[in-house]
Amino acid sequence: MTIMARTIGGPGAGKTTRALQIIEMILDKLVSDPLRIGFVSFTRAARREAAERAAKKFDIPMAILEKEGWFRTLHSVCYRCLGIQVGELLAGSDDDNEWLRGVLGDEKAKLSGNQDDDQFAMPSDASASCRVLSLWDACRNTQTPIDKVWDKSCGNDTRMPSLSLCESIITVYEQAKREAGRFDFCDLLMRYAGKRWSGSHSAPFDDVEPEGYDPGLPVWLHDEAQDASYLTSLVFNRLIRFSTWSYLFLDEYQAIYEFAGADGRIFGRCPVAKEEILPISYRCPSKILATADEVMLRGGYAPRPFRSEKEGGEVIRTDLSDAIASVKADETTLILARTNDYAKYASQMLDDLGIPWVPTKGNGGFNAPARAAGVAALVQLQQGKNIDAEAVFRLTQLMPASCEGTLLFERGTKALWKDEVHRKEHSHELWGLSVLDMIGATDALKEMIATGKYLDFIERPAARMAVAAQKHGIEAVKNPKVRVGTCHSAKGAQASHVVAVNRIPYPTQQSIQEEEGMEAERRVWFVTASRASAKLTIAEGQGEVFPEL
């Protein structure tokens, strides 16, 4: 039987650093091969950060640690141990979603399983299928019948379909997967844990023989263990059955995936042989940590033995427009909102101010490297600087071949610079505006660049980038320091300045009428506030706000 140890630490307390120290101790005393140590986390971002640091610390190529080792998410562990074949997993690709739309007859249907956002963060026009599949994930993660989860969710969200429609959509979805031999992310966990959908909605889950092999690792570490659900805990408990040690790293205050079935009490309060507290937050200054803690203490939580390494910090309350106007392009900043819709509204305000930004997850904003490289080439030439062959290629891709009947590039120029061999042959050369004809540019293009008229003839996102580059510098466009997203999407992230958009959607307004919903929301705002390492701005939006802030 494994010996279990638990490490509890607040935001920025160094839980990942402590995990690496424990791994170093394990390598010294218990195991000689890092590839025989398992490290799992709830999110891919947290897993990758740990893997990168471990690879560097123990001098292992990152590719080997990822491919042959066990620094993975629990879903990835199950995928490997089950031997899933290419094409079996419904991972949310365009083809997967197209299959789903055909199955459900819903043009807006999209696979759920993205645990960076919650059901309240769904766009207001999300289809019934999207809501039901999110609900079904919660049912499977908690191994709870659909009617109980539906009753709780429907009390908070009037947009939730009827129970009968939910059951119908789930039945169609499950039968279609079975006939096609397809599996989604929750199925991976269930198969490995020994659970299966019974076909009934009143008693939906059967115990079956677990599938897949046991890696037989002597040591497992579980980071972000407060985000474990009942189902993921079954998976982890199977993995550690024959291990010598298992280590848990968590903070119950940061358990914010309750909507998906997470419960910080599962591993936060289970019996352990050894427990340690990491008492110092190296991220949050005292005023910011006190502000985050205050929200929790109002809910009756007991004071915790954590303190800040740094005194001070800045906490400001203002309206949203002033908060966005205070954002600096050269300062790491997180603008976090309760839903994607509110985050989009904040990003539009940044666009109006010409401040470069990227989303915390996925594409959008200035997260377009090829476009940014083309814009950088234009701005550099306009400023009298030279560009290299790669920049020439990006320039030719960004600008049209002709404009209003006037050639901007000689015929064949775009195809020529698209050729990687040609670029390599000229990789040692540089070109300025005066000699741009040597790379196939016409006088018309040279004049357009010199006068800045190119802004009228490139796509609007590129023009916005160019204006921002002129105002804040090219580096600000290539590598924006401002990130925008939902509170959930920033889990594990940090920034010098955090703007918390204090506006909550209708489902959350309903959920906080109950103490359980209020507690969940307190944790969301605790995580949001504790991302800040120097300044926290609580930005009051129009509409309902969270009363505890």
For each residue, the residues with C-beta under 8 A, 3 or more apart:
1:
2: 220 240 241 242 243 244 245 246
3: 244 245 246 273 274
4: 240 245 246 247 248 270 271 272 273
5: 245 246 247 248 272 273 274 275 276
6: 247 248 249 250 267 268 272 274 275 276
7: 15 18 19 247 248 249 250 275 276 277 278
8: 250 251 252 268 275 276 277 278
9: 13 14 15 18 249 251 277 278 306
10: 13 251 253 278 281 284 289 304 306 530
11: 251 254 281 283 284 289 292 527 530 531
12: 281 282 283 284 494 530 533
13: 9 10 251 278 279 280 281 282 306
14: 9 17 18 278 280 282
15: 7 9 18 19 223 249 250 251 278
16: 19 20 46 49 50 53 223 249
17: 14 20 21
18: 7 9 14 15 21 22 249 278
19: 7 15 16 22 23 39 50 221 223 247 249
20: 16 17 23 24 50 53 54 57
21: 17 18 24 25
22: 18 19 25 26 221 247
23: 19 20 26 27 34 37 39 54 58 221
24: 20 21 27 28 57 58
25: 21 22 28 29
26: 22 23 29 30 31 37 219 245
27: 23 24 30 31 32 34 37 58
28: 24 25
29: 25 26
30: 26 27 218 219 244 245
31: 26 27 34 36 37 218 219
32: 27
33: 36 37
34: 23 27 31 37 54 58 60 65 69
35: 64 65 68 69 70
36: 31 33 217 218 219
37: 23 26 27 31 33 34 69 70 217 218 219 220 221
38: 70 71 72 77 215 217 219 220 221 239
39: 19 23 47 50 51 54 70 71 72 220 221 223
40: 47 70 72 73 74 77 220 221 222 223 236 239
41: 46 47 50 73 222 223 224
42: 46 73 74 115 223 224 227 228 232 257 262
43: 46 47 73 115 116 224 491 492
44: 47 48 73
45: 48 49 492 493
46: 16 41 42 43 49 50 223 224 491 492
47: 39 40 41 43 44 50 51 71 72 73 76 223
48: 44 45 51 52
49: 16 45 46 52 53 492
50: 16 19 20 39 41 46 47 53 54 71 223
51: 39 47 48 54 55 62 65 66 69 71
52: 48 49 55 56 62
53: 16 20 49 50 56 57
54: 20 23 34 39 50 51 57 58 60 65 71
55: 51 52 58 59 60 61 62 65
56: 52 53 59
57: 20 24 53 54
58: 23 24 27 34 54 55
59: 55 56
60: 34 54 55 64 65 69
61: 55 64 65
62: 51 52 55 65 66
63: 66 67
64: 35 60 61 67 68 69
65: 34 35 51 54 55 60 61 62 68 69 71
66: 51 62 63 69 71
67: 63 64
68: 35 64 65
69: 34 35 37 51 60 64 65 66
70: 35 37 38 39 40 77 215 217
71: 38 39 47 50 51 54 65 66
72: 38 39 40 47 76 77 80
73: 40 41 42 43 44 47 76 77
74: 40 42 77 78 189 232 235 236
75: 78 79 185 188 189
76: 47 72 73 79 80
77: 38 40 70 72 73 74 80 81 192 215 235 239
78: 74 75 81 82 188 189 191 192 212 235
79: 75 76 82 84 89 188
80: 72 76 77 83
81: 77 78 192 212 213 214 215
82: 78 79 188 191 192 211 212
83: 80 212
84: 79 88 89 183 188
85: 88
86:
87:
88: 84 85 181 182 183
89: 79 84 182 183 184 185 188
90: 96 99 100 111 177 182 183 184 185
91: 96 111 185
92: 96 97 110 111 113 114
93: 96 97
94: 97 98
95: 98 99
96: 90 91 92 93 99 100 111
97: 92 93 94 100 101 109 110 111
98: 94 95 101 102
99: 90 95 96 102 103 180 182
100: 90 96 97 103 104 109 110 111 129 173
101: 97 98 104 105 106 107 108 109
102: 98 99 105
103: 99 100 109 172 173 176
104: 100 101 109 129 169 172 173
105: 101 102
106: 101 109 127 128 129
107: 101 127
108: 101 125 126 127 129 130
109: 97 100 101 103 104 106 127 129 130 133
110: 92 97 100 127 129 130
111: 90 91 92 96 97 100 133 184
112: 130 133 134 136 137
113: 92 137 184 185 186
114: 92 117
115: 42 43 257 260 488
116: 43 361 486 488 489 491
117: 114 121 122 340 486 488 489
118: 121 257 259 260 488
119: 122 131 134 135 138 153 157 259 507
120: 156 157 259 338 339 505 507 508 511
121: 117 118 338 339 340 486 488
122: 117 119 126 130 131 134 339 340
123: 126 340 341
124: 159 341
125: 108
126: 108 122 123 130 131 159
127: 106 107 108 109 110 130 131
128: 106 131 132 161 165 169
129: 100 104 106 108 109 110 132 133 169
130: 108 109 110 112 122 126 127 133 134
131: 119 122 126 127 128 134 135 157 159 160 161
132: 128 129 135 136 161 165 166 169 170
133: 109 111 112 129 130 136 137 169 173
134: 112 119 122 130 131 137 138 259
135: 119 131 132 138 139 146 149 150 153 160 166
136: 112 132 133 139 140 146 166 170 173 186
137: 112 113 133 134 140 141 186 260 261
138: 119 134 135 141 142 144 149 153 259 260 261
139: 135 136 142 143 144 145 146 149 204
140: 136 137 143 186 189 190 195 197 205 231 261
141: 137 138 186 189 229 230 231 232 260 261 262
142: 138 139 149 229 230 231 261
143: 139 140 195 205 230 231
144: 138 139 148 149
145: 139 148 149 201 202 203 204
146: 135 136 139 149 150 163 166 167 170 201 204
147: 150 151 163 201 202
148: 144 145 151 152
149: 135 138 139 142 144 145 146 152 153
150: 135 146 147 153 154 160 163 166
151: 147 148 154 155
152: 148 149 155 156
153: 119 135 138 149 150 156 157 160
154: 150 151 157 158 160 163
155: 151 152 510
156: 120 152 153 507 508 510 511 517
157: 119 120 131 153 154 160 506 507 510
158: 154 506
159: 124 126 131 507
160: 131 135 150 153 154 157 166
161: 128 131 132 165 166 169
162: 165 166
163: 146 147 150 154 166 167
164: 167 168
165: 128 132 161 162 168 169
166: 132 135 136 146 150 160 161 162 163 169 170
167: 146 163 164 170 171 201
168: 164 165 171 172
169: 104 128 129 132 133 161 165 166 172 173
170: 132 136 146 166 167 173 174 201
171: 167 168 174 175 201
172: 103 104 168 169 175 176
173: 100 103 104 133 136 169 170 176 177
174: 170 171 177 178 197 199
175: 171 172 178 179
176: 103 172 173 179 180 182
177: 90 173 174 180 181 182 183 184 187
178: 174 175 181
179: 175 176
180: 99 176 177
181: 88 177 178
182: 88 89 90 99 176 177
183: 84 88 89 90 177 187 188 191
184: 89 90 111 113 177 187 188
185: 75 89 90 91 113 188 189
186: 113 136 137 140 141 189 190 231
187: 177 183 184 190 191
188: 75 78 79 82 84 89 183 184 185 191 192
189: 74 75 78 140 141 185 186 192 193 231 232 234 235
190: 140 186 187 193 195 196 197 205 231
191: 78 82 183 187 188 195 196 210 211 212
192: 77 78 81 82 188 189 210 211 212 235 238
193: 189 190 210 231 234 235 238
194: 207 208 209 210 211 234 238
195: 140 143 190 191 205 206 207 208 231 234
196: 190 191 205 206 208
197: 140 174 190 204 205 206
198: 203 204 205 206
199: 174
200: 203 204
201: 145 146 147 167 170 171 204
202: 145 147
203: 145 198 200
204: 139 145 146 197 198 200 201
205: 140 143 190 195 196 197 198
206: 195 196 197 198
207: 194 195
208: 194 195 196
209: 194
210: 191 192 193 194 238
211: 82 191 192 194
212: 78 81 82 83 191 192
213: 81
214: 81 238 239 241 242
215: 38 70 77 81 239
216: 242
217: 36 37 38 70 220 239 243
218: 30 31 36 37 243 244 245
219: 26 30 31 36 37 38 243 244 245 246 247
220: 2 37 38 39 40 217 236 239 240 243 245 246 247
221: 19 22 23 37 38 39 40 246 247 249
222: 40 41 225 228 236 246 247 248 249 267
223: 15 16 19 39 40 41 42 46 47 50 249
224: 41 42 43 46 227 249 250 254 491 492
225: 222 228 248 249 250 267 268
226: 250 251 252 254 255 262 264 267 268
227: 42 224 255 256 257 262 264
228: 42 222 225 232 233 236 262 263 266 267
229: 141 142 232 233 257 260 261 262 263 266
230: 141 142 143 233 234 261 263 266
231: 140 141 142 143 186 189 190 193 195 234 235 261
232: 42 74 141 189 228 229 235 236
233: 228 229 230 236 237 266 267
234: 189 193 194 195 230 231 237 238
235: 74 77 78 189 192 193 231 232 238 239
236: 40 74 220 222 228 232 233 239 240 246
237: 233 234 240 241
238: 192 193 194 210 214 234 235 241
239: 38 40 77 214 215 217 220 235 236 243
240: 2 4 220 236 237 243 246
241: 2 214 237 238
242: 2 214 216
243: 2 217 218 219 220 239 240 246
244: 2 3 30 218 219
245: 2 3 4 5 26 30 218 219 220
246: 2 3 4 5 219 220 221 222 236 240 243
247: 4 5 6 7 19 22 219 220 221 222
248: 4 5 6 7 222 225 267 272
249: 6 7 9 15 16 18 19 221 222 223 224 225
250: 6 7 8 15 224 225 226 254 264 267 268
251: 8 9 10 11 13 15 226 254 255
252: 8 226 255 264 265 268
253: 10 296 301 304 523 526 527
254: 11 224 226 250 251 264 491 523 526 527 530
255: 226 227 251 252 258 262 263 264 268 523
256: 227 262 487 488 491 520 523 524 527
257: 42 115 118 227 229 260 261 262 488
258: 255 261 262 263 520 523
259: 118 119 120 134 138 520
260: 115 118 137 138 141 229 257
261: 137 138 140 141 142 229 230 231 257 258
262: 42 141 226 227 228 229 255 256 257 258
263: 228 229 230 255 258 266
264: 226 227 250 252 254 255 267 268
265: 252 268 269
266: 228 229 230 233 263 269 270
267: 6 222 225 226 228 233 248 250 264 270
268: 6 8 225 226 250 252 255 264 265
269: 265 266
270: 4 266 267
271: 4
272: 4 5 6 248 275
273: 3 4 5
274: 3 5 6
275: 5 6 7 8 272
276: 5 6 7 8
277: 7 8 9 305 306
278: 7 8 9 10 13 14 15 18
279: 13 305 306 307
280: 13 14 306 307 308 309
281: 10 11 12 13 284 289 306 307 308 309 530
282: 12 13 14 309
283: 11 12 494 530 532 533
284: 10 11 12 281 288 289 292 308 310 313 530 532 533
285: 288 289 308 310 311 312 313 533 534
286: 289 290 307 308 310 311 312 313
287: 290 291 312 313 314 315
288: 284 285 291 292 308 313 314 315 529 530 532 535 536
289: 10 11 281 284 285 286 292 293 306 307 308 313 530
290: 286 287 293 294
291: 287 288 294 295 315 529 536
292: 11 284 288 289 295 296 525 526 529 530
293: 289 290 296 297 303 304 526
294: 290 291 297 298
295: 291 292 298 299 522 525 526 529 548 549
296: 253 292 293 299 301 522 523 526
297: 293 294 300 301 303
298: 294 295 522 548
299: 295 296 518 519 522 548
300: 297
301: 253 296 297 304
302:
303: 293 297
304: 10 253 293 301
305: 277 279
306: 9 10 13 277 279 280 281 289
307: 279 280 281 286 289
308: 280 281 284 285 286 288 289 311 313
309: 280 281 282
310: 284 285 286 313
311: 285 286 308
312: 285 286 287
313: 284 285 286 287 288 289 308 310 532 534 535 536
314: 287 288 534 535 536
315: 287 288 291 535 536 537 538
316: 323 326 535 536 537 538
317: 537 538 540
318: 322 323 326 537 538 539 540
319: 322 323 539 540 541
320: 323 324 346 349 501 503 539 540 541 542
321: 324 325 349
322: 318 319 325 326 539
323: 316 318 319 320 326 327 499 501 537 539
324: 320 321 327 335 346 349 350 353 499 539
325: 321 322 353
326: 316 318 322 323 537
327: 323 324 331 333 335 350 353 355 482 497 499
328: 331 333 497
329: 355 356 468 471 472 473 476 480 481 482
330: 472 476 481
331: 327 328 481 496 497
332: 481 482 495 496 497
333: 327 328 481 482 483 495 496 497 498 499
334: 360 483 484 485 490 493 494 495 497 498 499 531 532
335: 324 327 343 346 347 350 357 482 483 484 485 498 499 501
336: 343 360 484 485 486 487 489 490 498 499 500 501 528 531
337: 340 342 343 345 346 484 485 486 487 501 503
338: 120 121 342 486 487 501 503 504 505 508 524
339: 120 121 122 342 343 486 505
340: 117 121 122 123 337 343 344 486
341: 123 124 344 345 505
342: 337 338 339 345 346 501 503 505 541
343: 335 336 337 339 340 346 347 359 484 485 486 501
344: 340 341 347 348
345: 337 341 342 348 349
346: 320 324 335 337 342 343 349 350 484 499 501
347: 335 343 344 350 351 357 359 364 365 484
348: 344 345 351 352
349: 320 321 324 345 346 352 353
350: 324 327 335 346 347 353 355 357 482 484
351: 347 348 354 355 464
352: 348 349
353: 324 325 327 349 350
354: 351 464 467 468 471 472
355: 327 329 350 351 468 472 482
356: 329 365 366 465 468 472 476 477 480 481 482
357: 335 347 350 365 366 480 482 483 484
358: 364 365 366 367 480 482 483 484
359: 343 347 362 363 364 365 367 483 484 485 489
360: 334 336 483 484 485 486 489 490 493
361: 116 485 489
362: 359 367
363: 359 367 368
364: 347 358 359 367
365: 347 356 357 358 359 480 484
366: 356 357 358 372 465 468 477 480
367: 358 359 362 363 364 480
368: 363 371 372 461 465
369: 372 373 478
370: 373 374 394 397
371: 368 374 375 398 461 462 465
372: 366 368 369 375 376 465 477 478
373: 369 370 376 377 390 391 394 478
374: 370 371 377 378 394 395 397 398 399 462
375: 371 372 378 379 398 462 465 466 469 477
376: 372 373 379 380 391 394 469 474 477 478
377: 373 374 380 381 387 391 392 394 395 398
378: 374 375 381 382 395 398 399 449 454 458 466
379: 375 376 382 383 466 469 470 474
380: 376 377 383 385 386 387 391 474
381: 377 378 384 385 387 395 432 433 436 449
382: 378 379 433 449 450 452
383: 379 380
384: 381 432 433
385: 380 381 432
386: 380 430 431 432
387: 377 380 381 391 392 395 430 431 432
388: 391 392 427 429 430
389: 392 393 417 423 424 426 427 429
390: 373 393 394 423 427
391: 373 376 377 380 387 388 394 395
392: 377 387 388 389 395 396 417 423 431 439
393: 389 390 396 397 417 418 423
394: 370 373 374 376 377 390 391 397 398
395: 374 377 378 381 387 391 392 398 399
396: 392 393 399 409 413 414 417 418 440
397: 370 374 393 394 414 418
398: 371 374 375 377 378 394 395 458 462
399: 374 378 395 396 408 409 445 454 457 458
400: 403 408 457
401: 407 408 409 413 414
402: 405 406 407 408 409
403: 400 406 408 444 448 457
404:
405: 402
406: 402 403 442 444
407: 401 402 410 411 442 444
408: 399 400 401 402 403 441 442 444 445 448
409: 396 399 401 402 413 414 440 441 442 445
410: 407 413 440 441 442
411: 407
412: 415 416 440
413: 396 401 409 410 416 417 439 440 441
414: 396 397 401 409 417 418
415: 412 418 419
416: 412 413 419 422 440
417: 389 392 393 396 413 414 422 423 439 440
418: 393 396 397 414 415
419: 415 416 422 423
420: 423 424
421: 424 425
422: 416 417 419 425 426
423: 389 390 392 393 417 419 420 426 427
424: 389 420 421 427
425: 421 422
426: 389 422 423 429
427: 388 389 390 423 424
428:
429: 388 389 426
430: 386 387 388
431: 386 387 392 435 436 438 439
432: 381 384 385 386 387 435 436
433: 381 382 384 436 446 449 450
434: 446
435: 431 432 438
436: 381 431 432 433 439 441 445 446 449
437: 440 441 442 443 446
438: 431 435
439: 392 413 417 431 436
440: 396 409 410 412 413 416 417 437
441: 408 409 410 413 436 437 445 446
442: 406 407 408 409 410 437 445 446
443: 437 446 447
444: 403 406 407 408 447 448
445: 399 408 409 436 441 442 448 449
446: 433 434 436 437 441 442 443 449 450
447: 443 444 450 451 453
448: 403 408 444 445 451 453 454 457
449: 378 381 382 433 436 445 446 452 454
450: 382 433 446 447
451: 447 448
452: 382 449 455
453: 447 448 456 457
454: 378 399 448 449 457 458 466
455: 452 458 463 466 467
456: 453 463
457: 399 400 403 448 453 454
458: 378 398 399 454 455 462 463 466
459: 462 463
460: 463 464
461: 368 371 464 465
462: 371 374 375 398 458 459 465 466
463: 455 456 458 459 460 466 467
464: 351 354 460 461 467 468
465: 356 366 368 371 372 375 461 462 468 469 477
466: 375 378 379 454 455 458 462 463 469 470
467: 354 455 463 464 470 471
468: 329 354 355 356 366 464 465 471 472 476 477
469: 375 376 379 465 466 472 473 474 476 477
470: 379 466 467
471: 329 354 467 468
472: 329 330 354 355 356 468 469 476 477
473: 329 469 476 477
474: 376 379 380 469 477 478
475: 478 479
476: 329 330 356 468 469 472 473 479 480 481
477: 356 366 372 375 376 465 468 469 472 473 474 480
478: 369 372 373 376 474 475
479: 475 476
480: 329 356 357 358 365 366 367 476 477 483
481: 329 330 331 332 333 356 476
482: 327 329 332 333 335 350 355 356 357 358
483: 333 334 335 357 358 359 360 480 490 493 495
484: 334 335 336 337 343 346 347 350 357 358 359 360 365
485: 334 335 336 337 343 359 360 361 489 490
486: 116 117 121 336 337 338 339 340 343 360 489 490
487: 256 336 337 338 490 500 524 525 527 528
488: 115 116 117 118 121 256 257 491 524
489: 116 117 336 359 360 361 485 486
490: 334 336 360 483 485 486 487 493 527 528 531
491: 43 46 116 224 254 256 488 527
492: 43 45 46 49 224
493: 45 334 360 483 490 531
494: 12 283 334 531 532 533
495: 332 333 334 483 498 531 532 533
496: 331 332 333 532 533 534 535
497: 327 328 331 332 333 334 532 534 535 536 537
498: 333 334 335 336 495 528 529 531 532 535 536 537
499: 323 324 327 333 334 335 336 346 537 539
500: 336 487 525 528 529 536 537 538 539 549
501: 320 323 335 336 337 338 342 343 346 539 541
502: 538 539 540 541 545 546 549
503: 320 337 338 342 540 541 542 543 544 545
504: 338 508 509 512 521 543 544 545 546
505: 120 338 339 341 342 508 509
506: 157 158 509 510 544
507: 119 120 156 157 159 510 511
508: 120 156 338 504 505 511 512 517 521 546
509: 504 505 506 512 513 544
510: 155 156 157 506 507 513 517
511: 120 156 507 508 514 517 518 520 521
512: 504 508 509 517 518 521 546 547
513: 509 510 517 518
514: 511 517 518
515: 518 519
516: 519 520
517: 156 508 510 511 512 513 514 520 521
518: 299 511 512 513 514 515 521 522 548
519: 299 515 516 522 523
520: 256 258 259 511 516 517 523 524
521: 504 508 511 512 517 518 524 525 546 548
522: 295 296 298 299 518 519 525 526 548
523: 253 254 255 256 258 296 519 520 526 527
524: 256 338 487 488 520 521 527 528
525: 292 295 487 500 521 522 528 529 546 548 549
526: 253 254 292 293 295 296 522 523 529 530
527: 11 253 254 256 487 490 491 523 524 530 531
528: 336 487 490 498 500 524 525 531
529: 288 291 292 295 498 500 525 526 532 536
530: 10 11 12 254 281 283 284 288 289 292 526 527
531: 11 334 336 490 493 494 495 498 527 528
532: 283 284 288 313 334 494 495 496 497 498 529 535 536
533: 12 283 284 285 494 495 496
534: 285 313 314 496 497
535: 288 313 314 315 316 496 497 498 532
536: 288 291 313 314 315 316 497 498 500 529 532
537: 315 316 317 318 323 326 497 498 499 500
538: 315 316 317 318 500 502 549
539: 318 319 320 322 323 324 499 500 501 502
540: 317 318 319 320 502 503 545
541: 319 320 342 501 502 503 545
542: 320 503
543: 503 504
544: 503 504 506 509
545: 502 503 504 540 541 549
546: 502 504 508 512 521 525 549
547: 512
548: 295 298 299 518 521 522 525
549: 295 500 502 525 538 545 546
